[in-house]
């Protein structure tokens, strides 16, 4: 009965973690280049990989960095294996559209700027500024030394500072 209780506690901890981190993980995947449903699929796959190892992940120094590392490798693997183009469907989903054109323009400017970065630089920017991981956590998530995180981030910020869409966005703020 002790093993079942431990497993139940781990499952409850995992469920709580997923509930708390799901939006942030999906948004991180979007910022790393996925589209909405694709991002959810990648996060779901990453979390499926984490569940059997959850007891080890809980013992890790930083489980957020560990989960983000799994997310990054899952995304890379999904890009190698699958085509994410159009898929036929019998019924189109209904979408409610509000007139949030300004927000869409801002999000588009940020997405285009991030798309202009290399995958390594984009991952560092997303993990540091969106996921709010420290340099050490980002390094751990990407499996690189902290100095590499700093240099990638420095180069990425230099490129982003020169992006015309972001310059225009800053001028409107």
N, C-alpha and C positions, 0 to 999 in steps of 0.2 A: 504494500500500500504506500510505502514511502516513495518508491520510484514514480508511482502514478501522481502522487501529490507534487513531487518535484517537476514532473512533466507538465502538470496542470499549471503550476506557478510560472514555468517558462513560457507556456502558451499564452497565459494571461499577460505576461510581461511583453511578449512579442506583439500581441494584439494592441496593447496600449501604445507601444512604440509606433506601430504602423498607423494607428489612428492619429497620433500626434504629429508624425513626420510625413504622412502621405502627401499633403499639398506641397510641402517644401521639396520633396523628392521629385514629384511630377514637374514642378516648375524648374527645378535644376535640369531635368532631362530636356525640357523644352528649350531652355537657354543654351544647352549643349547641342542643339540642332534638331531635335525631334518635333514633330507636329503633335497636337493634343492627344489623340487616341494612341498614337505611336508611343508617346511619352508614358502614358499609363501602362501600356503593354511592357515597355522596357523596365519600368519600376516594378511592376508585378513580377516579371521574370527575375529581377535582382532580389526581390524579397523572397521569392520561392527558393532561391539559392541560399539565402540567409537562414531560413527557418530551421533546416536540419542542423545547422551549426550554431544556433542561437545561444546555447550554453557557453560555447567558446567565445562568441562575440561579446557576451555579457562580461566575460572575464578580461577582454581586451582593454587596453589603456583608454581607448576612445571608440566607442561603438559607432558614433556618427561618422567618423573618418573611415571606419571599416565598411560600413554600409555604403558610403559614397564611393569607396574603392570598388566594391562589387557592382555598383551602378555604372561606373565608368567602364569596367571591363565587360559588363553585359551590353552596354550600348555599342562598344567597339565590336563585340561578337555579332550583334544583331545587324550591324552594317555590312559585315562580311557575308552573312548567310542569307539575308532576305531582301526582297524587293519591296519597297514601301510605297509603290505607286497606287493608282486607283484600283479599287476593288468594287466589283458589281454588287449591288444590293437591290432587293425587291422593293423596299420602301425607303424613301428619303427621310432622314430625321427632320423633325420640325425644329426650327431654331427661332428663338425670340431675339430680336435685334433692337437694342436701344440706340439712341443717337449719341454714342460715345466716340464720335469721330476723332476728337482730340486725343483721347486715351489710345485709340488705335494707331493714330499717327505717331505718338510717342513710342508706343510699343514696337511699331514697325521700324522706327529709326534705330532703336536699341537692338532689335533683332538683326537688322541689316548690318549694323556696326559689328555685332558679335560674329555674324556670318563672314565678315571680312577678315577675321582672325583665323589663324591656323587652329586645328583641333586642340593642340596642347595649350596654346594661349587661352582659348575660349574656356577650356576646362578649369584652368587656374583662376580666371576672372570669375566664373560662375561659383566655384567652390569658396573663394575668398569673400566675394562681395554679395552673392545671393545667399549661399548656404551659411555664410558667416563663420567659416572654419578658420582657425588660426593658420599661420604659415606652417607650423609643425603638423597640424591636422591635415592640411592640404597636401603636404609632402607625403604623409602617411597614406592618404587616400589615393594619390597618384603613383606611389611607389618610387618617388624620386627624392633626392636630398633637398633640404630647405633652401639651399643656395640656388638650385634650379628653379624652385618656385619663385624666388625673388627675381631672378633674371627674366623668366617668362612673363611675370607680372609687369615688370618694368617695361619690357618691349611692348606688351599688349596695351598698356596704358598710354604709351607714346603713340601707338597707332590709333587708338580710340580718341585721343586728344586732337588728332588731325582729321578725323572723320567729318565730312561736311554735314551729314545729317545730325550728328550730335552737336556740332558747333551751332547749327541753326536752332536746335532744341534748347541749348543753353541760353541763346540770345532771347528766346521767348519767355524764359523763366523769370 
